[in-house]
């Protein structure tokens, strides 16, 4: 059975490798190109910052649809938080997939500005960037069709494609991540019910605007950077607790031996 499953995946893996090798053929030759794509992929402003700007613009747009639009925005942000959480759980629970950059079978040429150890030990499947930004693109599209089309194009070309070029992801990491993000966001609109979820938050905004917008700023900032600092602090905290527990166990064992 496992052999049949592996045989089924073989064409997909072969296609993944072909895409990665084709894009990688342009890497390492022009340092300026490598640097531009690296900075584009690494820019929080051009990734989450741009999407959050879309939502802030739509939030402050004043017309007869202001209240339902704000309900949709709040539901979308809740859906985005769920999406990034699901993406991380999938990365941890699914079989580990090595990044193209670290796949010896591919022998990719790292772009000149990329550290070969980047994201080492982090599974590439599915892409959490694709999950989040395609989820957000769907939300933008529901609110504003023209802006939504741009959001989908930017998520594809400006955010996800550079990550394949840099060797961070395979094409199927992106495609599956995009589907997961869109499905989660659509499910959020169906299950969370924008009116019920948003009503308490809108009352908070009316009654205590200062605290509401402070909290909204922090939430949008974290979404813009994919909760990177929160995730890093969590990993560091777990590492510290593990270190202290091991140290305590060694100390207890040593005192017992005496």
C-alpha positions in Angstrom: 0.0 0.0 0.0 2.8 2.4 0.9 4.5 1.5 -2.4 1.4 2.3 -4.3 1.1 5.7 -2.5 4.7 6.5 -3.2 4.2 5.6 -6.9 1.2 7.9 -7.0 3.2 10.8 -5.6 6.2 10.3 -7.8 5.0 12.4 -10.7 4.0 15.2 -8.3 7.5 15.1 -6.6 9.1 15.1 -10.1 7.1 18.1 -11.1 8.0 19.9 -7.8 11.7 19.2 -8.5 11.5 20.4 -12.1 9.9 23.7 -11.0 12.4 24.3 -8.3 15.3 23.5 -10.6 14.0 25.8 -13.3 13.6 28.8 -11.0 16.9 28.0 -9.4 18.6 28.2 -12.7 18.3 32.0 -12.5 19.8 32.1 -8.9 23.4 32.8 -8.0 24.2 34.6 -11.3 23.1 38.2 -10.6 23.6 39.2 -7.0 21.3 42.3 -7.5 18.5 40.0 -8.6 19.1 37.6 -5.7 19.1 40.5 -3.3 15.9 42.0 -4.7 13.9 38.8 -4.5 15.3 38.0 -1.1 14.3 41.4 0.2 10.9 41.1 -1.5 10.3 37.8 0.2 11.6 39.1 3.6 9.6 42.3 3.6 6.9 42.3 6.3 5.6 45.6 4.8 5.1 44.2 1.3 3.5 41.0 2.7 1.3 41.3 5.8 1.7 45.1 5.9 0.1 45.6 2.5 -2.8 43.3 3.4 -3.4 45.0 6.7 -3.4 48.3 4.8 -6.2 47.0 2.6 -8.2 46.1 5.7 -7.6 49.4 7.4 -8.6 51.3 4.3 -11.8 49.3 4.0 -12.5 49.7 7.7 -12.5 53.5 7.5 -14.4 53.7 4.3 -17.7 55.4 5.1 -20.9 54.5 3.3 -24.1 52.6 4.0 -22.1 49.3 4.1 -19.8 50.4 6.8 -21.2 48.2 9.6 -21.5 44.9 7.6 -18.1 45.5 6.1 -16.5 45.9 9.5 -18.3 42.7 10.6 -16.7 40.9 7.6 -13.3 42.4 8.4 -13.4 41.2 12.0 -14.5 37.8 10.9 -11.7 37.7 8.3 -9.1 38.5 10.9 -10.4 35.8 13.2 -10.3 33.4 10.2 -6.7 34.4 9.4 -5.6 33.6 13.0 -7.3 30.2 12.7 -5.6 29.7 9.4 -2.1 30.3 10.6 -2.7 28.1 13.6 -4.0 25.3 11.4 -1.0 25.7 9.1 1.4 25.3 11.9 -0.4 22.3 13.3 -0.3 20.6 9.8 3.5 21.3 9.5 4.0 19.6 12.9 1.7 16.7 12.4 2.3 15.8 8.7 5.4 13.9 7.7 8.4 16.1 7.7 9.3 17.6 4.3 12.8 19.0 3.8 13.1 22.4 2.2 14.3 22.4 -1.4 17.3 24.4 -0.1 18.4 21.5 2.1 17.5 18.7 -0.3 20.9 17.2 -1.4 19.2 15.3 -4.3 18.3 18.7 -5.9 21.7 20.3 -5.4 20.3 23.8 -5.7 22.5 26.8 -6.0 21.6 29.0 -3.1 20.9 32.7 -4.1 23.9 34.7 -3.1 22.2 36.4 -0.1 20.5 33.3 1.4 22.0 31.5 4.4 22.1 27.8 3.5 20.9 27.0 7.1 17.8 29.2 6.7 14.7 27.3 8.0 16.7 24.2 8.6 14.6 21.8 10.7 11.3 23.5 9.7 9.0 21.4 7.5 8.1 23.1 4.3 4.6 21.5 3.8 2.2 23.3 3.6 3.5 26.8 3.2 2.1 28.9 6.1 2.7 32.0 3.9 0.4 30.6 1.3 -2.2 29.5 3.9 -2.4 33.0 5.4 -2.2 35.2 2.4 -4.6 33.3 0.2 -7.0 33.3 3.1 -6.6 37.0 3.4 -6.9 37.5 -0.3 -10.3 35.7 -0.3 -11.4 38.0 2.5 -10.3 41.1 0.5 -12.1 39.8 -2.6 -15.3 39.4 -0.7 -15.1 43.0 0.4 -13.8 44.6 -2.8 -13.6 42.7 -6.1 -10.9 44.7 -7.9 -8.7 44.9 -4.8 -9.3 41.2 -4.2 -8.0 40.3 -7.7 -4.9 42.3 -7.0 -4.6 40.6 -3.6 -4.7 37.1 -5.2 -2.1 38.1 -7.8 0.2 39.7 -5.2 -0.1 36.6 -2.9 0.9 34.4 -5.9 3.6 36.5 -7.6 4.8 38.9 -4.9 4.8 36.6 -1.9 4.8 32.9 -2.8 6.8 32.7 -6.0 9.9 34.3 -4.5 9.8 31.6 -1.8 10.1 28.9 -4.4 13.0 30.9 -6.1 14.8 31.1 -2.8 14.5 27.4 -2.1 12.2 27.8 0.9 9.2 25.9 -0.7 8.2 23.5 -3.4 5.4 24.5 -5.8 3.0 22.0 -4.1 3.7 23.5 -0.7 2.3 26.7 -2.1 -0.6 25.2 -4.0 -1.8 23.1 -1.1 -1.3 26.0 1.3 -3.4 28.2 -0.9 -6.3 25.7 -1.0 -6.1 25.2 2.8 -6.1 29.0 3.4 -9.1 29.6 1.1 -11.1 26.7 2.5 -10.4 27.8 6.1 -11.4 31.4 5.4 -14.6 30.4 3.6 -15.4 28.0 6.4 -14.9 30.9 8.9 -17.5 33.0 7.1 -19.9 30.1 7.2 -19.3 29.0 10.8 -18.3 32.1 12.7 -21.2 34.2 11.5 -19.9 37.7 11.0 -22.8 39.4 12.8 -22.6 37.4 16.0 -18.8 37.4 16.2 -18.3 41.1 15.4 -21.1 42.6 17.4 -19.3 42.6 20.8 -16.1 44.0 19.2 -18.0 46.8 17.4 -19.7 47.7 20.7 -16.2 47.8 22.3 -15.0 50.1 19.4 -17.9 52.5 20.0 -17.6 52.5 23.8 -13.8 52.4 24.2 -12.2 53.5 20.9 -8.7 54.0 22.4 -8.3 50.5 23.8 -10.0 48.9 20.8 -7.6 50.5 18.3 -4.6 49.8 20.4 -5.6 46.1 20.5 -6.5 46.2 16.8 -3.0 47.7 16.0 -1.2 44.9 17.9 -3.4 42.2 16.2 -2.8 43.5 12.7 0.9 43.9 13.4 1.2 40.3 14.5 -0.7 39.1 11.4 1.5 41.3 9.3 4.6 39.4 10.6 2.9 36.0 10.8 3.2 36.0 14.6 7.0 35.5 14.0 8.1 37.0 17.3 5.4 35.2 19.3 6.4 31.9 17.7 10.1 32.5 18.3 9.4 33.4 21.9 7.3 30.3 22.3 10.1 28.1 20.9 12.7 29.9 23.1 10.4 29.5 26.1 10.0 25.7 25.5 13.7 25.4 25.1 14.3 27.2 28.3 11.8 25.1 30.3 13.4 22.0 28.8 16.9 23.2 29.8 15.8 24.0 33.4 14.0 20.7 33.8 17.1 18.8 32.6 19.3 20.9 34.8 17.0 20.2 37.8 16.9 16.5 37.1 20.7 16.3 36.9 21.0 18.3 40.2 18.5 16.0 41.9 20.3 12.9 40.7 23.7 14.3 41.8 22.4 15.2 45.3 20.8 11.7 45.6 24.0 10.0 44.7 25.8 11.9 47.5 
